[in-house]
Amino acid sequence: MRGKKRFSGPEEKKPNGERRPRMKKYLILLVILLFPVQAFALTGDEIMQKYLAAFYYPGNDFKAKVMMKLISAGGEVRSREMTMIRKNYGPVGGKQKYFIYFWRPSDVRNMTFMVFKHPGRNADRWLFVPALNMVRRIAAQDKYSSFVGSDFSYDNVSGRPLDEDTHTLIKEDKIGSRDCYVVKNTPKAKDADYNYRLSWIDKKTFLPIKEEYFDKRNELYKVFTDDKIKDIDGFPTVLKQTMKNVQTGHTTVVTYEKIDYNVGVSDSLFSERFMQAPPMNLIQ
């Protein structure tokens, strides 16, 4: 009859136009179930926090013999030999102290370098120069300067506070057999000597496998690589790393030997007094 609603039984199919929204919901649910990892991916900040823990803060303290080779574009090699000692005072990103003693060559023997890192403000850095018999404080703005003529900056040696940069996860990549996150790190301050750096962070160890620095013209400036990694005392540890200035051709290669964690480094080592006359039993 005209005007009377037609009864629709339970088995009657609804028009296609009414089924599509429900089908779309099922497809979205299926994607979420099949790809849960993508839904809970780490952020750039979280990845770099893990990087900081793995690269600069493993163990309560750390001691190693460090060999540094400075290689000119023409192949001329100069060497440095030093002892590096680090001690943590709190959580990752918190207070930390470094002490570096130079053994060789003769023109830098007995030179020492000390760093006090503080959360929320610039690190304090000092350099003792035996030829002048003077402890020199390194200005905060010099943190991008070359560390003893190498391609590493003072910032590279002791680490850069995370809150000085913005961290953006831009993609995932693979270097050799290592799956990596690629994070773009952009300095917030305008006085940095580079515009940004890209970090390839190993998904398993959270160590940086490669980093590329781009200058103020957004041209590739320096390339850092971790060339050898080994598990020591339960910590994935870098044994060899390289920093190359691709614009000048100069390269610095650093190797670590006699590595020890949790050795019980004495607080007394980190003093101006011991910068000028460090106790041999603590630095050998």
C-alpha positions in Angstrom: 0.0 0.0 0.0 1.1 3.5 -0.7 2.5 5.3 2.3 3.0 2.1 4.3 6.6 1.4 5.3 8.0 -1.8 3.8 9.1 -4.3 6.4 12.8 -5.2 6.2 13.6 -8.6 7.5 16.9 -9.5 9.2 18.3 -11.2 6.1 17.6 -8.3 3.8 20.9 -6.6 2.6 21.2 -2.9 3.1 22.2 -0.7 0.1 26.0 -0.5 -0.6 26.1 3.1 0.4 25.1 2.2 4.0 27.6 -0.6 4.3 30.7 1.4 3.3 31.1 3.4 6.6 31.0 0.1 8.6 33.5 -1.5 6.2 35.8 1.5 6.6 35.8 1.1 10.4 36.7 -2.6 10.0 39.6 -1.7 7.7 40.9 0.9 10.2 40.7 -1.6 13.1 42.5 -4.3 11.0 45.4 -1.9 10.2 45.8 -1.0 13.9 45.9 -4.7 14.9 48.4 -5.6 12.1 50.7 -2.7 12.7 50.7 -1.9 16.5 54.4 -0.9 16.5 53.8 2.2 14.3 51.1 3.4 16.6 53.5 3.4 19.6 56.7 4.5 17.9 59.2 6.4 20.0 59.4 10.2 19.6 62.6 12.0 18.7 63.0 13.2 22.3 62.7 9.7 23.7 65.2 8.3 21.2 67.8 10.9 22.0 67.2 10.4 25.8 68.1 6.7 25.2 71.1 7.8 23.1 72.4 10.0 25.8 72.1 7.1 28.3 73.9 4.7 26.1 76.6 6.9 24.7 77.5 9.3 27.6 76.1 7.8 30.8 76.6 4.0 30.9 77.7 2.7 34.4 78.3 4.8 37.5 81.8 5.7 36.2 84.2 5.0 33.3 87.9 4.9 32.7 89.8 4.3 29.4 93.0 4.8 27.6 92.3 6.9 24.5 94.4 7.1 21.3 93.7 10.0 19.0 95.0 10.4 15.4 94.7 13.7 13.6 95.0 13.1 9.9 95.4 16.1 7.5 94.0 16.1 4.0 97.4 15.3 2.7 97.8 12.3 4.9 100.1 13.7 7.6 99.4 12.1 11.0 99.7 13.5 14.5 98.9 11.4 17.6 97.6 12.1 21.1 97.5 9.6 24.0 95.4 10.3 27.0 93.4 8.8 29.9 89.7 9.7 30.1 87.8 9.3 33.4 84.1 10.1 33.9 81.8 9.9 36.9 78.0 10.3 37.0 76.2 12.0 39.9 72.5 11.2 39.4 70.2 10.2 36.5 70.8 10.4 32.8 71.3 14.0 31.8 72.2 15.0 35.3 75.4 16.1 37.0 78.5 14.6 35.5 82.3 15.1 35.7 85.2 14.4 33.3 88.9 14.3 33.8 91.3 13.8 30.9 95.1 13.5 31.3 97.5 13.8 28.3 100.5 11.4 28.1 101.8 12.0 24.6 103.2 13.7 22.6 105.7 15.6 24.7 104.3 19.1 23.8 101.0 18.2 25.6 102.3 15.8 28.2 100.8 16.6 31.7 98.1 18.8 30.2 94.7 18.1 31.8 91.1 18.9 30.9 88.2 18.8 33.3 84.4 19.2 32.8 81.6 19.7 35.3 78.2 19.2 33.7 75.1 20.7 35.3 71.4 20.2 34.5 69.8 23.2 33.0 72.9 25.4 32.5 76.2 25.4 30.6 79.0 23.0 31.6 82.1 24.4 33.3 85.3 23.5 31.5 89.0 24.0 32.5 92.3 23.3 30.7 95.6 23.1 32.5 98.6 24.1 30.3 101.9 23.0 31.8 104.0 25.3 29.7 102.1 28.3 31.3 101.6 26.6 34.6 98.1 27.9 34.5 94.5 26.5 34.7 92.5 28.3 32.0 88.7 28.4 32.1 87.1 27.7 28.8 84.3 30.1 28.0 80.8 28.7 27.4 80.7 30.1 23.8 83.9 28.1 23.0 82.1 24.8 23.4 82.0 24.4 19.6 85.8 25.0 19.3 88.2 22.3 18.3 89.3 19.9 21.1 93.1 19.9 21.1 93.3 20.5 17.3 90.9 17.6 16.5 87.7 17.5 14.5 85.8 16.9 17.7 84.5 19.9 19.6 84.5 20.3 23.4 80.7 19.6 23.2 81.4 16.3 21.4 83.7 15.1 24.1 81.4 15.4 27.1 78.0 15.5 25.4 75.4 18.0 24.5 72.4 18.6 26.8 69.2 17.4 25.2 67.2 20.6 26.0 69.6 22.7 23.8 68.1 21.1 20.7 64.8 20.2 19.2 64.7 16.5 18.2 62.5 15.2 15.3 62.2 11.6 14.2 62.2 11.9 10.4 62.5 8.3 9.2 63.9 4.8 9.8 66.9 3.5 7.9 69.4 0.7 7.8 73.2 1.0 8.0 74.8 -2.4 7.2 72.9 -4.9 9.4 71.8 -2.3 11.9 68.2 -0.9 11.9 68.3 2.8 12.8 66.1 5.7 13.7 67.1 8.9 11.9 66.6 12.0 14.1 67.1 15.6 13.1 68.6 17.6 16.0 68.4 21.4 15.6 70.1 23.8 18.0 67.8 26.3 19.6 70.5 28.9 20.1 71.8 30.8 17.1 75.5 30.7 18.1 75.9 27.0 17.2 78.6 26.4 14.5 76.2 24.2 12.5 72.5 24.5 11.5 71.5 20.9 12.4 72.7 17.4 12.6 71.2 14.1 11.5 71.7 11.1 13.8 71.4 7.5 12.8 70.6 5.8 16.2 70.9 2.0 16.4 67.5 0.6 17.4 69.1 -2.1 19.6 71.9 -0.3 21.4 70.8 3.3 20.9 74.4 4.2 20.1 74.9 6.7 17.2 76.1 4.7 14.1 76.5 7.9 12.1 75.9 11.6 12.4 76.0 14.3 9.7 76.5 17.9 10.6 75.2 20.6 8.2 76.6 24.2 8.3 74.7 27.5 8.2 74.3 27.1 4.4 72.8 23.7 4.9 75.8 22.1 3.3 77.3 18.9 4.7 80.1 19.9 7.1 81.2 17.0 9.3 80.5 13.2 9.4 80.8 11.2 12.5 80.8 7.3 12.5 81.1 4.6 15.2 83.4 2.1 13.5 83.6 -0.6 16.2 81.3 -1.5 19.0 81.7 -4.3 21.6 79.9 -5.3 24.8 82.0 -4.6 27.9 80.7 -5.3 31.4 77.2 -5.5 29.9 77.4 -2.1 28.2 77.5 -1.8 24.4 80.7 0.3 24.1 82.3 2.2 21.2 85.9 1.1 20.6 86.6 3.2 17.6 85.0 6.4 16.1 85.8 8.9 13.4 85.0 12.5 12.8 85.7 13.9 9.3 85.5 17.4 8.2 84.3 16.9 4.6 84.9 20.5 3.6 88.6 20.6 4.7 89.5 16.9 4.3 90.8 16.7 7.9 90.0 13.6 9.9 90.2 12.5 13.5 90.2 8.8 14.5 89.7 7.9 18.2 90.2 4.4 19.6 89.5 3.3 23.2 91.6 0.7 25.1 91.7 -0.7 28.6 88.1 0.2 29.2 86.5 -0.3 32.7 83.2 0.6 34.2 82.2 1.1 37.8 85.8 1.2 39.1 84.9 3.5 42.0 86.4 6.8 40.8 87.4 9.1 43.7 85.6 12.5 43.9 88.9 14.0 45.0 90.3 13.6 41.4 88.0 16.4 40.1 89.8 19.4 41.5 92.1 22.2 40.3 94.8 20.9 42.6 94.9 17.5 40.8 94.7 19.2 37.4 98.1 20.5 38.1 99.5 17.4 39.8 97.2 14.4 39.2 97.9 11.2 41.3 99.4 8.6 39.0 97.6 5.8 40.8 94.3 7.3 39.8 95.0 8.0 36.1 97.2 5.1 35.0 
